[in-house]
Amino acid sequence: MAGNGSGHANGEFSFGNGTARNGLAKIQTHKKQNGICHDDSAPPVKAQTIDELHSLQKKKSAPTTPIKGTQGAFASTISDEERQKQQLQSISASLASLTRETGPKVVKGDPARKSETPKHVAHAHEHHFTPTISVSDSSLKFTHFLYNLSPAELYEQAIKYEKGSFITETGALATLSGAKTGRSPRDKRVVRDETTEDDLWWGKGSPNIEMDEHTFMVNRERAVDYLNSLDKVFVNDQFLNWDPENRIKVRIVSARAYHSLFMHNMCIRPTPEELENFGTPDFTIYNAGQFPCNRYTHYMTSSTSIDLNLARREMVILGTQYAGEMKKGLFSVMHYLMPKRQILSLHSGCNMGKDGDVALFFGLSGTGKTTLSTDHNRLLIGDDEHCWSENGVSNIEGGCYAKCIDLSREKEPDIWNAIKFGTVLENVVFDEHTREVDYSDKSVTENTRAAYPIEYIPNAKIPCVGPHPKNVILLACDAFGVLPPVSKLSLAQTMYHFISGYTALVAGTEEGVKEPQATFSACFGAAFIMLHPTKYAAMLAEKMMKHGATGWLVNTGWSGGSYGSGNRIKLPYTRKIIDAIHSGSLLEVNYKKTKVFRLEIPTEVEGVPSEILEPMNTWADKNAYNATLLKLAGLFKKNFETFTNYKIGKDGKLTEEILAAGPIF
């Protein structure tokens, strides 16, 4: 090596001009002016350390969008620094303990990034009060908050800090919701006070279980203290309702990236300009679901509690990490706030034809609501929650929350293709190596779900608004096999069947024999309504009458006998019926009335065998048909007893009309 040292000393090597001792050709490059040899294909990076190199990897976000006008909490006349300070104060106010007079010291940014020293630290009312209570440990610490993070940032947070978070083969984020894999309706509480005493539906049949103001404040304090004890919390400021005149500003404070990404998908995502001008939220959720409630607290029956305070416009979640509680909790809030504006809130799917004809689809689980409202020949306005105002219909949400059990590309191609980067997959099972999801696996739960932005559906109508509905379709999967495949309803009948919210499930008995089991859910969403069902029904009838909408009852269940002897009505036949409703052709045919339920059934539907339109024709045993028909009518009548004593208006005349529209036997 010493003998060849002269070549190295002057920085020159040879290639082809000689042979090295090992027989390989020598390499030659020319000496650079600074004496350093490097690859000429690209200039060197402008960094002296690895930290500097990492800092070059990410560029700053675009500058803040100028605000139009001077309205709102963050007016365009204030500086960016002052705007950021006001935002911090707003979030500190949201996280304030009501026993300590000030909010926590909040800092924007990830505490794990030590280099991100905060410029602004604020706490609520800091210029108004001096704390009179002795200083606590929590008041000495900073609460870092991560504000409206992007899906990519939330992926990083989930995978780094939340056990059970993985990226699946298609790019979705697979997460676990902990011990609770579904909603806990028995643990939901609503504050009963002078605000809600007369407005809300209380008592028998109501989903609203009362709690007092004091107990709510105990749970709120528990949730806020838990959130403030964490190194960081996630804050989402978003909207509900695509109708700009009637949208609601919501703030979600949560402890998990999973929850933040879920709500990012499910609520309406603000533009940068809207976010800067967001101001004070209309409603706030405190999701401390990883922390239990105190079982010794009054009104608590388990370690889980989902509490609504409509006067304070706040919701507290303790003891459940199931993300659906946030979605449906806000839906309950909309069921209270919107009717106060004479806007009808609806648990329905909604689509629109090319000519602007809108249809609403109501139906419980298993009735085909998702399948039938998803039509490639029509635009999807939304799959689950809507408002009907003087402006027409609007989707409440910014995303879809689809069931995944037994999902396949063939059956539900739109949902299948929507499960990609940005989508949250709840409680699914996947291959540990390939990360391919097995949608048939129920090891964690049968209630596996996907939450994705509505833009992931190819034929979604953006913005998600439409004109007044032309058709209102009530879906029932009648496993008794006595309801016709389609019936045209009068307004009173529409109200009766809307309040009833009927379907029939097939349940296994101890002997292994399967028989139909009637299920009724008022307004097709009893768990979420806040007012008495007849109030929503009266609003529905009023809007249908004003805008000329027609009501339909469509049975997607059995024909020719009950479950076990008859057959499920073929999906292509049901689609033909829905097509005839959309086109208006079903209004042009002749009708006849059935016994007992007195439903108007068409004598013909294009593409559907006429013999199945009259249920009795399909039963071989007519006596069995009559007995089953009377049995179902009896179940309807018994269910409706809950609503008979409630009068709509001063004279109760409308109530009598609704009752008269029920079955007679």
C-alpha positions as CSV (number, residue, x, y, z in Angstrom):
1,M,0.0,0.0,0.0
2,A,2.9,2.3,0.8
3,G,4.3,1.9,-2.7
4,N,1.0,3.2,-4.2
5,G,0.6,6.1,-1.8
6,S,1.7,8.8,-4.2
7,G,-1.5,8.3,-6.2
8,H,-3.6,8.8,-3.1
9,A,-1.7,11.7,-1.9
10,N,-2.5,14.0,-4.8
11,G,-6.1,12.8,-5.1
12,E,-5.6,11.1,-8.4
13,F,-6.6,7.5,-9.2
14,S,-6.2,5.6,-12.5
15,F,-8.6,3.3,-14.4
16,G,-7.3,1.4,-17.4
17,N,-3.9,3.1,-17.3
18,G,-2.5,0.4,-15.1
19,T,-3.3,-2.7,-13.1
20,A,-3.5,-3.0,-9.4
21,R,-1.8,-5.7,-7.5
22,N,-5.0,-7.8,-7.3
23,G,-5.3,-7.8,-11.1
24,L,-8.2,-5.3,-11.2
25,A,-8.1,-2.1,-13.3
26,K,-7.2,1.0,-11.4
27,I,-9.8,3.7,-10.9
28,Q,-9.1,7.3,-11.9
29,T,-11.1,10.5,-11.0
30,H,-9.9,14.0,-11.4
31,K,-9.1,16.1,-8.4
32,K,-11.7,18.6,-7.4
33,Q,-10.8,22.2,-6.7
34,N,-11.6,21.8,-3.0
35,G,-9.8,18.5,-2.8
36,I,-13.0,16.5,-2.0
37,C,-14.1,13.7,-4.3
38,H,-17.9,13.1,-4.5
39,D,-20.6,11.9,-6.8
40,D,-21.3,14.5,-9.6
41,S,-24.9,13.3,-10.3
42,A,-26.4,15.7,-7.7
43,P,-25.3,18.6,-5.6
44,P,-24.7,17.8,-1.9
45,V,-27.5,18.6,0.7
46,K,-27.3,21.9,2.4
47,A,-27.0,20.5,5.9
48,Q,-24.2,20.0,8.3
49,T,-26.0,17.7,10.7
50,I,-28.6,14.9,10.5
51,D,-31.0,17.2,12.5
52,E,-30.6,19.9,9.8
53,L,-31.2,17.3,7.1
54,H,-34.5,16.3,8.8
55,S,-35.5,19.9,9.1
56,L,-35.3,20.2,5.3
57,Q,-37.6,17.3,4.8
58,K,-40.7,19.2,5.8
59,K,-41.7,22.6,4.5
60,K,-43.9,25.0,6.3
61,S,-47.7,24.9,5.5
62,A,-49.1,27.6,3.2
63,P,-49.5,31.0,4.8
64,T,-52.8,31.7,6.6
65,T,-55.7,32.5,4.3
66,P,-56.9,36.1,4.6
67,I,-60.3,36.4,6.2
68,K,-63.2,38.0,4.3
69,G,-64.9,40.7,6.3
70,T,-64.3,41.4,10.0
71,Q,-66.9,39.1,11.6
72,G,-66.1,36.3,14.0
73,A,-63.8,35.7,16.8
74,F,-60.7,36.0,14.7
75,A,-61.1,39.2,12.7
76,S,-58.9,39.9,9.7
77,T,-57.6,43.1,11.4
78,I,-55.6,41.2,14.1
79,S,-52.1,39.8,13.6
80,D,-51.3,36.1,13.2
81,E,-49.7,36.2,16.6
82,E,-52.9,37.6,18.2
83,R,-55.0,35.1,16.3
84,Q,-53.0,32.2,17.6
85,K,-53.2,33.6,21.1
86,Q,-57.0,33.8,20.8
87,Q,-57.1,30.2,19.6
88,L,-55.1,29.0,22.5
89,Q,-57.4,30.9,24.9
90,S,-60.4,29.3,23.3
91,I,-59.0,25.8,23.7
92,S,-57.9,26.5,27.2
93,A,-61.4,27.7,28.0
94,S,-62.8,24.4,26.6
95,L,-60.5,22.4,28.9
96,A,-61.1,24.6,32.0
97,S,-61.9,23.0,35.3
98,L,-64.9,24.9,36.7
99,T,-63.6,24.7,40.2
100,R,-60.2,26.3,39.5
101,E,-61.3,29.6,37.8
102,T,-58.7,29.3,35.1
103,G,-58.1,26.9,32.2
104,P,-54.9,24.9,31.9
105,K,-51.7,26.2,30.3
106,V,-52.1,24.9,26.7
107,V,-49.4,24.6,24.1
108,K,-49.8,23.9,20.5
109,G,-47.6,21.0,19.2
110,D,-46.3,17.6,19.9
111,P,-44.5,17.3,23.3
112,A,-42.3,14.6,21.8
113,R,-40.7,17.2,19.5
114,K,-38.4,19.0,22.0
115,S,-37.2,21.5,19.4
116,E,-40.8,22.8,19.0
117,T,-40.6,25.3,21.9
118,P,-44.0,27.0,22.0
119,K,-44.2,30.7,21.3
120,H,-47.6,31.1,22.8
121,V,-48.9,29.7,26.1
122,A,-52.3,30.7,27.3
123,H,-55.0,29.9,29.7
124,A,-58.6,30.9,29.8
125,H,-59.5,34.1,31.5
126,E,-55.8,34.7,32.5
127,H,-56.3,38.4,32.4
128,H,-59.5,38.4,34.4
129,F,-58.8,36.2,37.5
130,T,-56.1,35.4,40.0
131,P,-56.6,31.9,41.3
132,T,-57.9,31.8,44.8
133,I,-57.4,28.1,45.2
134,S,-54.1,26.6,46.2
135,V,-51.8,25.7,43.3
136,S,-52.1,22.1,42.2
137,D,-49.7,19.9,40.2
138,S,-52.0,20.0,37.2
139,S,-51.8,23.8,37.1
140,L,-48.0,23.7,36.9
141,K,-47.9,21.6,33.8
142,F,-48.5,22.3,30.2
143,T,-51.2,20.6,28.2
144,H,-50.0,20.1,24.7
145,F,-52.7,19.9,22.0
146,L,-52.5,18.7,18.5
147,Y,-54.9,20.8,16.4
148,N,-56.8,19.5,13.4
149,L,-54.0,17.2,12.3
150,S,-54.0,15.7,8.8
151,P,-54.7,12.0,8.3
152,A,-50.9,11.4,7.6
153,E,-50.0,13.1,10.9
154,L,-52.7,11.1,12.8
155,Y,-51.4,7.9,11.3
156,E,-47.9,8.7,12.7
157,Q,-49.4,9.4,16.1
158,A,-51.5,6.2,16.2
159,I,-48.8,3.9,15.0
160,K,-46.2,5.3,17.3
161,Y,-48.2,5.7,20.5
162,E,-51.4,3.5,20.3
163,K,-51.0,-0.2,20.7
164,G,-53.2,-2.1,18.2
165,S,-52.8,0.4,15.4
166,F,-51.5,-0.9,12.1
167,I,-51.6,0.0,8.4
168,T,-53.5,-2.6,6.3
169,E,-52.6,-3.8,2.9
170,T,-54.8,-1.2,1.2
171,G,-53.5,1.7,3.3
172,A,-56.3,2.0,5.9
173,L,-55.6,2.5,9.6
174,A,-56.7,-0.6,11.6
175,T,-57.5,0.2,15.2
176,L,-59.0,-1.3,18.3
177,S,-61.8,0.3,20.4
178,G,-61.0,-1.6,23.5
179,A,-63.5,-3.5,25.6
180,K,-66.5,-1.8,24.0
181,T,-67.1,-2.7,20.4
182,G,-70.5,-1.0,20.1
183,R,-72.6,1.7,21.6
184,S,-73.8,1.6,25.2
185,P,-77.3,3.0,25.1
186,R,-78.1,2.0,28.7
187,D,-75.2,4.2,29.9
188,K,-76.3,7.3,28.0
189,R,-77.6,10.1,30.2
190,V,-79.2,13.5,29.5
191,V,-79.4,16.4,32.0
192,R,-83.0,17.0,33.0
193,D,-83.3,20.7,33.8
194,E,-85.5,23.7,32.9
195,T,-84.1,23.6,29.4
196,T,-85.1,20.0,28.7
197,E,-87.9,19.3,31.2
198,D,-90.7,20.2,28.8
199,D,-89.0,19.7,25.4
200,L,-87.6,16.2,25.6
201,W,-89.3,12.9,25.6
202,W,-89.1,11.3,29.0
203,G,-90.5,8.2,30.5
204,K,-91.7,4.8,29.1
205,G,-90.2,4.0,25.7
206,S,-87.9,7.0,25.7
207,P,-84.2,6.6,25.1
208,N,-83.5,9.6,27.3
209,I,-82.4,8.5,30.7
210,E,-82.1,11.5,33.1
211,M,-79.3,12.8,35.2
212,D,-79.0,16.1,37.2
213,E,-76.7,19.0,36.5
214,H,-74.5,18.3,39.5
215,T,-73.7,14.7,38.4
216,F,-72.9,16.0,34.9
217,M,-70.5,18.5,36.4
218,V,-68.8,15.7,38.5
219,N,-68.3,13.7,35.3
220,R,-67.2,16.7,33.3
221,E,-64.6,17.5,35.9
222,R,-63.4,13.9,35.9
223,A,-63.0,13.9,32.1
224,V,-61.3,17.4,32.0
225,D,-58.9,16.4,34.8
226,Y,-58.0,13.2,32.9
227,L,-57.4,15.0,29.6
228,N,-55.3,17.7,31.3
229,S,-53.2,15.1,33.0
230,L,-52.0,13.7,29.6
231,D,-48.9,14.9,27.8
232,K,-51.1,15.8,24.8
233,V,-54.7,15.9,23.6
234,F,-56.2,16.0,20.1
235,V,-58.5,18.9,19.2
236,N,-60.8,18.8,16.2
237,D,-62.7,21.9,15.1
238,Q,-65.3,20.9,12.5
239,F,-68.8,21.3,11.2
240,L,-72.1,19.4,11.1
241,N,-74.7,20.0,8.3
242,W,-73.8,20.8,4.7
243,D,-76.5,23.5,4.6
244,P,-74.3,26.6,5.3
245,E,-77.2,28.5,6.8
246,N,-77.8,25.9,9.5
247,R,-74.4,24.3,10.1
248,I,-73.2,23.7,13.7
249,K,-69.6,24.2,14.9
250,V,-68.3,21.3,17.0
251,R,-65.1,20.9,18.9
252,I,-63.9,17.4,19.9
253,V,-61.2,17.0,22.5
254,S,-59.9,13.5,22.7
255,A,-56.9,11.4,23.9
256,R,-56.4,9.1,20.9
257,A,-55.3,9.7,17.4
258,Y,-57.9,7.0,16.3
259,H,-60.7,9.2,17.7
260,S,-59.3,12.3,16.1
261,L,-59.0,10.7,12.7
262,F,-62.5,9.1,13.0
263,M,-64.1,12.5,13.6
264,H,-61.9,14.1,10.9
265,N,-63.6,11.6,8.5
266,M,-67.1,11.7,10.0
267,C,-67.6,15.5,10.5
268,I,-67.4,18.1,7.7
269,R,-63.8,19.3,7.3
270,P,-63.4,23.1,7.3
271,T,-61.3,25.0,4.8
272,P,-58.2,26.8,6.1
273,E,-60.2,30.1,5.9
274,E,-63.1,28.6,7.9
275,L,-60.7,27.2,10.5
276,E,-59.1,30.6,11.1
277,N,-62.5,32.2,11.5
278,F,-63.9,29.3,13.6
279,G,-64.2,31.1,16.9
280,T,-66.2,29.6,19.8
281,P,-67.7,26.1,19.1
282,D,-71.5,25.6,19.4
283,F,-71.0,22.2,20.9
284,T,-68.0,20.4,22.6
285,I,-67.2,16.7,23.2
286,Y,-64.9,15.7,25.9
287,N,-63.8,12.1,25.0
288,A,-62.0,10.7,28.1
289,G,-63.1,7.2,27.1
290,Q,-60.0,5.5,28.4
291,F,-60.8,6.6,31.9
292,P,-63.9,5.2,33.8
293,C,-66.6,7.1,35.5
294,N,-67.0,6.7,39.3
295,R,-69.5,4.0,40.0
296,Y,-70.4,5.7,43.3
297,T,-71.5,8.8,41.5
298,H,-75.3,9.2,41.4
299,Y,-77.1,7.8,38.3
300,M,-74.1,5.7,37.3
301,T,-74.8,2.0,36.7
302,S,-71.5,0.9,35.2
303,S,-68.0,2.3,34.6
304,T,-69.3,3.8,31.3
305,S,-71.2,7.0,31.0
306,I,-72.1,9.1,27.9
307,D,-73.6,12.4,29.2
308,L,-75.3,15.2,27.3
309,N,-75.9,18.6,28.7
310,L,-78.0,20.5,26.2
311,A,-78.0,23.8,28.2
312,R,-74.2,23.8,28.4
313,R,-74.0,22.2,24.9
314,E,-71.4,19.7,26.0
315,M,-71.0,15.9,25.9
316,V,-68.8,13.9,28.2
317,I,-67.6,10.3,27.4
318,L,-66.1,8.1,30.1
319,G,-65.4,4.4,30.1
320,T,-65.8,3.6,26.4
321,Q,-63.4,4.0,23.5
322,Y,-65.9,3.1,20.9
323,A,-65.8,6.0,18.4
324,G,-69.4,5.6,17.3
325,E,-70.5,7.2,20.6
326,M,-69.2,10.5,19.3
327,K,-71.0,10.2,16.0
328,K,-74.3,9.2,17.4
329,G,-74.0,11.6,20.4
330,L,-73.8,14.5,17.9
331,F,-76.7,13.0,16.0
332,S,-78.8,13.2,19.2
333,V,-77.8,16.8,19.6
334,M,-79.0,17.6,16.0
335,H,-82.3,15.8,16.8
336,Y,-82.7,18.5,19.5
337,L,-81.2,21.6,17.9
338,M,-82.6,21.3,14.4
339,P,-86.4,20.9,15.2
340,K,-86.0,24.1,17.2
341,R,-85.3,25.8,13.8
342,Q,-88.2,24.0,12.2
343,I,-85.7,21.7,10.5
344,L,-86.4,17.9,10.5
345,S,-83.5,15.7,11.4
346,L,-83.7,12.2,9.9
347,H,-82.0,8.9,10.3
348,S,-82.0,8.0,6.6
349,G,-80.1,7.5,3.4
350,C,-80.5,10.0,0.6
351,N,-79.8,10.0,-3.1
352,M,-80.7,12.1,-6.1
353,G,-81.4,11.4,-9.7
354,K,-80.0,13.1,-12.8
355,D,-83.2,15.2,-13.0
356,G,-82.8,16.4,-9.4
357,D,-85.4,14.0,-7.9
358,V,-84.4,13.2,-4.3
359,A,-85.4,10.1,-2.4
360,L,-85.1,9.4,1.4
361,F,-84.5,5.9,2.6
362,F,-85.5,4.8,6.1
363,G,-84.7,1.4,7.4
364,L,-83.3,-0.5,10.4
365,S,-80.3,-2.9,10.2
366,G,-80.8,-5.6,7.6
367,T,-83.5,-3.9,5.6
368,G,-81.2,-3.0,2.7
369,K,-81.0,0.8,3.3
370,T,-77.3,1.1,2.4
371,T,-77.6,-1.3,-0.6
372,L,-80.7,0.4,-2.1
373,S,-79.6,4.0,-1.5
374,T,-76.3,3.2,-3.2
375,D,-77.2,3.4,-6.9
376,H,-74.7,4.1,-9.6
377,N,-77.3,5.8,-11.7
378,R,-77.9,8.3,-8.9
379,L,-75.8,10.7,-6.8
380,L,-75.3,9.9,-3.1
381,I,-76.1,12.8,-0.8
382,G,-75.5,10.7,2.3
383,D,-75.9,7.3,3.8
384,D,-77.2,7.9,7.4
385,E,-78.0,11.3,8.8
386,H,-79.9,14.2,7.1
387,C,-81.7,17.5,7.6
388,W,-84.8,18.6,5.7
389,S,-85.2,22.4,5.8
390,E,-86.8,25.1,3.7
391,N,-83.7,24.9,1.6
392,G,-84.1,21.2,0.8
393,V,-82.1,18.3,2.2
394,S,-78.6,18.3,3.5
395,N,-76.2,15.6,4.9
396,I,-75.3,16.2,8.5
397,E,-72.0,14.4,8.2
398,G,-68.8,14.5,6.1
399,G,-68.3,10.8,6.0
400,C,-69.7,7.3,6.0
401,Y,-69.6,4.7,8.8
402,A,-70.1,1.3,7.1
403,K,-70.4,-2.2,8.4
404,C,-67.6,-4.4,7.3
405,I,-68.7,-7.9,8.4
406,D,-68.5,-10.2,5.4
407,L,-67.7,-7.3,3.1
408,S,-66.7,-8.3,-0.4
409,R,-65.7,-6.4,-3.6
410,E,-68.6,-8.1,-5.5
411,K,-71.4,-7.2,-3.0
412,E,-70.3,-3.7,-2.0
413,P,-67.7,-2.4,-4.5
414,D,-68.0,1.3,-3.4
415,I,-67.3,0.5,0.3
416,W,-64.6,-2.0,-0.6
417,N,-62.8,0.7,-2.7
418,A,-63.2,3.4,-0.1
419,I,-61.0,1.4,2.4
420,K,-57.7,3.0,1.6
421,F,-55.4,5.6,3.0
422,G,-57.2,7.9,5.5
423,T,-59.9,5.3,6.3
424,V,-60.3,4.0,9.9
425,L,-60.9,0.3,10.2
426,E,-62.4,-0.6,13.6
427,N,-61.8,-4.0,15.2
428,V,-61.0,-6.0,12.1
429,V,-58.7,-9.0,11.9
430,F,-55.9,-9.1,9.4
431,D,-52.9,-11.3,8.4
432,E,-50.0,-10.5,10.6
433,H,-47.6,-10.5,7.7
434,T,-49.4,-9.2,4.6
435,R,-51.9,-7.1,6.6
436,E,-54.7,-8.3,4.3
437,V,-58.0,-7.9,6.2
438,D,-60.3,-10.9,6.7
439,Y,-63.7,-9.3,6.8
440,S,-65.4,-12.6,7.7
441,D,-63.4,-13.0,10.9
442,K,-65.5,-12.1,14.0
443,S,-62.8,-12.8,16.5
444,V,-62.9,-9.3,18.0
445,T,-66.5,-8.4,17.2
446,E,-69.2,-8.8,14.6
447,N,-69.6,-5.0,14.6
448,T,-66.5,-4.3,12.5
449,R,-66.7,-0.9,10.8
450,A,-65.0,1.5,8.3
451,A,-65.1,5.3,8.6
452,Y,-64.1,7.2,5.6
453,P,-64.7,10.7,4.0
454,I,-67.8,10.8,1.7
455,E,-65.5,11.9,-1.1
456,Y,-64.2,8.4,-1.2
457,I,-67.5,7.3,-2.8
458,P,-67.3,8.0,-6.6
459,N,-70.8,9.2,-7.1
460,A,-71.1,11.3,-4.0
461,K,-72.7,14.7,-4.5
462,I,-70.4,17.4,-3.2
463,P,-71.6,19.6,-1.5
464,C,-74.0,17.1,0.0
465,V,-77.2,19.0,-0.5
466,G,-80.2,18.6,-2.7
467,P,-83.7,19.9,-3.4
468,H,-86.9,18.8,-1.5
469,P,-87.5,15.0,-1.6
470,K,-89.9,13.6,-4.1
471,N,-90.2,10.2,-2.5
472,V,-90.0,8.9,1.1
473,I,-89.3,5.2,1.2
474,L,-89.8,3.2,4.4
475,L,-88.0,-0.1,4.3
476,A,-89.0,-3.2,6.3
477,C,-87.5,-6.7,6.2
478,D,-90.7,-8.6,7.1
479,A,-89.6,-12.1,8.1
480,F,-93.3,-12.9,8.7
481,G,-93.9,-12.7,5.0
482,V,-97.2,-10.8,5.1
483,L,-96.4,-7.3,4.0
484,P,-96.5,-6.6,0.3
485,P,-93.3,-5.9,-1.6
486,V,-94.4,-2.3,-2.2
487,S,-97.3,-0.2,-0.9
488,K,-98.2,3.5,-1.6
489,L,-98.9,5.2,1.7
490,S,-101.2,8.1,2.6
491,L,-99.8,10.9,4.8
492,A,-101.4,9.4,7.9
493,Q,-100.1,5.9,7.0
494,T,-96.6,7.4,6.4
495,M,-96.7,8.9,9.9
496,Y,-97.9,5.7,11.5
497,H,-95.3,3.5,9.9
498,F,-92.6,6.1,10.4
499,I,-93.4,6.2,14.2
500,S,-93.5,2.4,14.3
501,G,-90.1,1.9,12.6
502,Y,-90.8,-1.8,12.0
503,T,-88.6,-4.7,10.8
504,A,-88.4,-8.3,11.7
505,L,-85.2,-10.1,12.6
506,V,-84.5,-13.9,12.5
507,A,-83.5,-15.0,16.0
508,G,-82.3,-18.4,17.1
509,T,-84.2,-20.1,19.9
510,E,-82.8,-22.5,22.4
511,E,-84.2,-25.5,20.6
512,G,-82.3,-24.4,17.4
513,V,-85.6,-23.5,15.6
514,K,-85.5,-20.1,14.0
515,E,-88.6,-17.8,14.0
516,P,-89.2,-14.1,13.1
517,Q,-88.9,-11.6,15.9
518,A,-90.5,-8.2,15.4
519,T,-88.4,-5.1,16.1
520,F,-89.8,-1.6,16.4
521,S,-87.6,1.6,16.6
522,A,-89.5,4.9,16.6
523,C,-88.6,7.1,13.6
524,F,-86.2,4.3,12.5
525,G,-83.7,5.6,15.1
526,A,-85.3,5.5,18.6
527,A,-81.9,5.4,20.3
528,F,-81.0,8.9,19.0
529,I,-84.3,10.9,19.0
530,M,-84.7,13.5,21.7
531,L,-88.3,14.7,21.2
532,H,-91.5,12.6,21.2
533,P,-91.7,10.6,17.9
534,T,-95.0,12.2,17.0
535,K,-93.3,15.6,16.8
536,Y,-90.9,14.3,14.1
537,A,-93.7,12.5,12.3
538,A,-95.8,15.7,12.2
539,M,-92.9,17.6,10.8
540,L,-92.3,14.9,8.2
541,A,-96.0,14.9,7.1
542,E,-96.0,18.7,6.9
543,K,-93.0,18.8,4.7
544,M,-94.2,16.0,2.5
545,M,-97.6,17.7,2.0
546,K,-96.0,21.1,1.3
547,H,-93.5,19.8,-1.2
548,G,-95.6,17.0,-2.8
549,A,-93.6,14.0,-1.7
550,T,-95.1,10.4,-1.8
551,G,-94.6,7.9,1.0
552,W,-93.9,4.2,0.2
553,L,-93.5,1.1,2.3
554,V,-91.2,-1.5,0.7
555,N,-90.8,-5.0,2.1
556,T,-87.3,-6.5,1.4
557,G,-88.1,-9.6,3.5
558,W,-90.0,-12.8,2.8
559,S,-92.7,-13.8,0.4
560,G,-94.8,-17.0,0.1
561,G,-94.5,-17.8,3.8
562,S,-92.6,-16.7,6.9
563,Y,-88.9,-17.3,7.4
564,G,-88.2,-21.0,7.1
565,S,-91.1,-21.8,4.6
566,G,-91.1,-18.8,2.3
567,N,-88.3,-17.1,0.2
568,R,-86.6,-13.8,0.5
569,I,-87.8,-11.3,-2.1
570,K,-85.2,-11.2,-4.8
571,L,-83.0,-8.1,-4.7
572,P,-83.4,-7.5,-8.5
573,Y,-87.2,-7.3,-7.9
574,T,-86.7,-4.8,-5.1
575,R,-84.4,-2.7,-7.3
576,K,-87.0,-2.7,-10.1
577,I,-89.6,-1.5,-7.5
578,I,-87.2,1.3,-6.4
579,D,-86.5,2.3,-10.0
580,A,-90.3,2.5,-10.7
581,I,-90.6,4.8,-7.6
582,H,-87.8,7.0,-8.8
583,S,-89.1,7.3,-12.3
584,G,-92.6,8.1,-11.2
585,S,-94.1,5.2,-13.2
586,L,-95.5,3.6,-10.1
587,L,-97.8,6.6,-9.7
588,E,-99.4,5.8,-13.0
589,V,-100.6,2.2,-12.4
590,N,-103.8,0.9,-10.7
591,Y,-103.9,0.0,-7.0
592,K,-106.0,-2.2,-4.7
593,K,-106.3,-2.2,-0.9
594,T,-105.2,-5.1,1.3
595,K,-107.0,-6.4,4.4
596,V,-106.1,-5.5,8.0
597,F,-103.2,-3.0,7.2
598,R,-105.3,-1.5,4.4
599,L,-102.3,-0.8,2.2
600,E,-102.5,0.4,-1.4
601,I,-100.7,-2.1,-3.6
602,P,-100.0,-1.8,-7.3
603,T,-101.4,-4.3,-9.7
604,E,-98.2,-4.3,-11.8
605,V,-94.6,-3.2,-11.6
606,E,-92.4,-3.4,-14.7
607,G,-89.9,-6.3,-14.3
608,V,-91.6,-7.8,-11.2
609,P,-94.0,-10.9,-11.4
610,S,-97.5,-9.6,-10.6
611,E,-98.4,-12.6,-8.5
612,I,-95.9,-11.6,-5.7
613,L,-97.4,-8.1,-5.3
614,E,-100.3,-9.5,-3.3
615,P,-98.8,-11.5,-0.4
616,M,-101.8,-13.8,0.0
617,N,-101.3,-15.1,-3.5
618,T,-97.9,-16.4,-2.7
619,W,-99.0,-18.4,0.4
620,A,-100.1,-22.0,-0.2
621,D,-101.8,-22.1,3.2
622,K,-104.3,-19.2,3.3
623,N,-105.3,-19.9,6.9
624,A,-101.7,-19.7,8.0
625,Y,-101.4,-16.4,6.1
626,N,-104.4,-14.9,7.8
627,A,-103.2,-16.0,11.2
628,T,-99.7,-14.6,10.7
629,L,-101.2,-11.3,9.3
630,L,-103.3,-10.9,12.5
631,K,-100.3,-11.8,14.7
632,L,-98.2,-9.0,13.1
633,A,-101.1,-6.5,13.3
634,G,-101.3,-7.3,17.0
635,L,-97.6,-6.6,17.5
636,F,-98.0,-3.3,15.7
637,K,-100.9,-2.3,17.9
638,K,-99.1,-3.3,21.1
639,N,-96.0,-1.3,20.1
640,F,-98.1,1.8,19.3
641,E,-99.7,1.8,22.8
642,T,-96.6,3.8,23.9
643,F,-97.6,6.7,21.7
644,T,-101.5,6.7,22.0
645,N,-101.6,9.1,24.9
646,Y,-99.5,11.8,23.3
647,K,-101.6,14.5,21.6
648,I,-100.2,16.7,18.8
649,G,-101.6,20.2,18.9
650,K,-104.4,21.5,21.1
651,D,-107.2,19.2,19.9
652,G,-105.2,16.0,19.2
653,K,-106.9,15.6,15.9
654,L,-103.7,14.6,14.1
655,T,-103.0,12.0,16.7
656,E,-106.4,10.4,16.0
657,E,-105.6,10.4,12.2
658,I,-102.4,8.6,12.8
659,L,-104.1,6.0,15.0
660,A,-106.8,5.5,12.4
661,A,-104.1,4.7,9.8
662,G,-103.0,1.6,11.7
663,P,-104.2,-2.0,11.2
664,I,-107.9,-2.8,11.9
665,F,-108.8,-6.4,12.9
